[in-house]
Structures are given as structure tokens and as C-alpha cells.
Amino acid sequence: MASSALLATHRNRTCKKQGALKVLAAFMALPIPRVTVTASSCLGQCGNGPMVLILPDMVWYSGVQPDEVSLLIEEHLLGGQRVEQMLYYRFHPQKSD
């Protein structure tokens, strides 16, 4: 199944200021089979970016840094496993033991 990675890169907004364009560049530098990487407009989660939304899984990652992109690619997009420590807490609350 094909996947998409949406990155919030809205101009003059928080995600851009937090380095979303560098995260986008890191994704673009590592082509992924059957995955489309797209810069999105604002995803409405200001202050928690850069945001990465994986579709059709509806998995949100927040505060993504360029050096974490390879982990997202390897674990989630290629391996099918969520990267638990990077999940956006508002949509993916941490499980308590």
C-alpha cells in the first residue's frame, strides 16, 4: 500500500521557524519507494512542529528534526512500526503501565 508523508511547512508560521523546510529536505534526500512526500499548509498544531503526518495511517509525529527523518523512514514507512517516542501526544497519548 502506498503512503504519504505530509509536512507542515506553512510560510511565516511556527513550523517553518522550527525548521520544517530542513525536515522536508531530509525526506526529499532519501527517496522512499511507494511514498509521496508533500509539503502541506498549516496542520493546525502550532507550537508543536515540525509536524509529520503519515497517511493513510493517520499517525502524527511532532517536533521532528532532520536527523530523525531516517528513523521515521526505516521504522514507520519501510518497517510499518510507529516510532513511539516521536508520536504527537495529543493524538497518540502515551500508554501507562
C-alpha positions in Angstrom: 0.0 0.0 0.0 1.3 3.5 -0.9 1.8 6.0 1.9 2.1 9.7 2.1 4.2 11.9 4.5 2.8 15.4 4.9 5.0 18.0 6.4 3.7 21.3 7.7 5.8 24.0 6.1 3.4 26.9 6.1 5.2 30.2 5.3 5.9 32.6 8.1 4.4 30.2 10.7 5.8 28.3 13.6 6.7 25.1 11.8 8.8 27.0 9.2 10.5 28.8 12.1 11.1 25.5 13.8 12.9 24.0 10.8 10.2 22.3 8.8 11.9 23.1 5.5 15.1 21.3 6.7 13.0 18.3 7.6 11.3 18.3 4.2 14.8 18.5 2.6 15.9 15.5 4.6 12.8 13.5 3.4 13.5 14.5 -0.2 17.1 13.5 0.0 16.1 9.9 0.9 13.6 8.7 -1.7 11.2 6.1 -0.4 9.5 3.5 -2.6 5.7 3.9 -2.8 5.8 7.0 -0.6 4.9 10.5 -1.6 6.4 13.3 0.4 4.4 16.5 0.3 4.8 19.9 1.9 1.4 20.9 3.4 -0.1 24.1 4.6 -0.7 24.5 8.3 -1.9 21.4 10.0 -3.3 23.4 12.9 -0.9 22.2 15.6 1.2 25.4 16.0 4.0 25.3 18.5 4.4 21.5 18.2 6.2 21.3 14.9 7.7 20.5 12.7 4.8 18.1 12.2 4.8 15.0 10.0 1.5 13.2 9.3 1.7 9.8 7.8 -1.3 8.8 5.6 -3.4 6.6 5.3 -2.2 5.5 8.8 -3.2 8.9 10.4 -0.1 8.8 12.5 1.2 12.2 13.7 4.8 13.0 14.7 5.7 16.3 16.4 9.0 18.2 16.9 10.6 16.2 14.1 14.2 17.1 13.4 16.2 16.5 10.2 18.4 13.9 11.9 15.3 11.9 12.9 14.0 11.5 9.4 15.9 8.4 8.6 14.5 6.7 11.7 10.9 7.6 10.6 11.6 6.2 7.2 13.2 3.0 8.4 10.9 2.2 11.3 7.5 3.5 10.1 7.5 4.0 6.3 9.5 0.9 5.5 9.1 -1.2 8.6 5.5 -0.5 9.5 6.2 0.3 13.1 5.4 3.6 14.8 8.3 5.4 16.4 6.7 5.7 19.8 9.0 8.3 21.3 8.2 10.7 18.5 4.4 10.4 18.4 2.4 13.5 18.9 0.9 13.2 22.4 -2.4 15.0 21.6 -3.4 12.3 19.1 -1.4 9.4 20.4 -1.4 9.5 24.3 1.4 7.6 26.0 0.3 4.3 27.3 0.7 3.9 31.1 1.9 0.6 32.5 
